[in-house]
């Protein structure tokens, strides 16, 4: 499980506001799961950020575990429908809740 932080204004050095979400590597079901409390697969910022991380993780896994029985290169990414937060400040709490309740 990976707690992700995405800056909302990455080109503004004074604005450090961001958003927390989670990416889970589900070995049992052979997939990556993205859990976000405000966004869905339809959000290009989310999918671009998640895809970048997942692709780097797959490359690193392949480099360090190329002889392992478990290979993750073919794992698809599922954007899990989650309860959406009712404000703009609780995303960190929701990410921690995903970790506590995840059953993958």
N, C-alpha and C positions, 0 to 999 in steps of 0.2 A: 504494500500500500504506500502510496506516495501523496503527500500533502503538497499541492501545487499553489503557487502564488503568481498571479499575473498582474503586472502593473497596468493600470488603466490609461496612463499617459506616459508611455515609455520614452518619449522624446522630450519631455519636460523635466529637467533635473530638479526642479523645485517641488514637483507633484509626486509624492511617493504613495499616493492612494492606490489600492489594488483590490484584488478579489481572490479569495481562497476557494479551491475545489479539490476533489480527490480523483486520483487514477489508481485503480486496483488491477493487479496482475492475478487473474483467476486461473491458476494452473489446473484445477479440477475440471472446469468447464472450457478450458483452452481459449481464453479470450481476455481482452483488456476491457475494463469497465470504467467509464467516466461518470462521476456523480457531481452534479452542480446544483446549487440551491436557487439559482436565478436564471440559468440559461439552458438551452437544449441543443440538439444536434444542428438545428437551423441557424445557430449563431456562428458566423464565420470566425470571429476572434477566438472563441472556445475551440472549435475544431482545428484551427491552425496551430494554436498553442499546444493542445493535447497531441496532435499528430507529430509535431516536432519532438516532443519529449519521448513519445512511444517509439518513434523511429530510432532515436538515439539509444534508447534502452535495448531495442532489438539488436542494434549493431554491437553494443557493448556485450550483451549476452552471447552473441555469436563469437565474438573475439575471445571471451574468457571461458566459455562453456561449449566450444564447438564439438567436443566429443561426448557431451552429456546426452543421456537418453531423452531428456526434455529439451525440445527446441521450440522457440516462441515466434520465429519469423512469420509463420503462417497464421498466427492468432489474429482474429478480427477485433475491431473495436466496437463496443456497444455503449451507446449513450443511454444510461439508465434513467427512466422517468422517476423523479424524486418530488417530494413535497417542496413547494417553492416558499422561500422566506417572504415575510410580509413587510420587510423594510430593506434598507441599503447597508445595514451595518452588522448583520448576524452571520455572514458567510463563514467566518472562522469557526463559530460555534457549530454550524451545520456540518462543516468538514469533519470536526471532531466526532460528531454524532454518527457520521457515516462509518468512521473507523470503529466505533464502539459497537455498532449494530450489524456490520457487514458479515455475511455468512459464506463468503466464497471460499 
